[in-house]
Amino acid sequence: MVSQPQQPSQPPVTDPDNVPENLCDGLFNVSVAGPLAILTFTHVRPQPGPLFAVGTITPEAIVRARIVTTIPNLVALRDLLNTIVQSVSTADVSPAPATGGTTRH
């Protein structure tokens, strides 16, 4: 019987700094610099100056997260996302309302 090579064991995952989750529901970008990929995520929110000064909502996309990883990890992320997207049927996903908020009755 041929023995199969052992997969390297992964270290346990911990979160000692309690890294916060960030809502990033805006534009995103991926750029490559040599062996690294930089994923940049944004979230649209009003500029605070005009909002508090005169009550004017002037939206701007704020960078909320920037992740730097290796190209092999980017490929693994792509494969994972492809698997997740293919496993979710369109019937399970309800579209966001046209107003982008809750329904008022």
ABEGO torsion letter per residue (X at the ends): XBBBBBBBBBBBBBBAAGBBBBBBABBBBBBBBEABBBBBBBBBBBBAAAAAAAGBBBBBBBBABBBBBBAAAAAAAAAAAAAAAAABBAAABBBBBAAGBBBBX
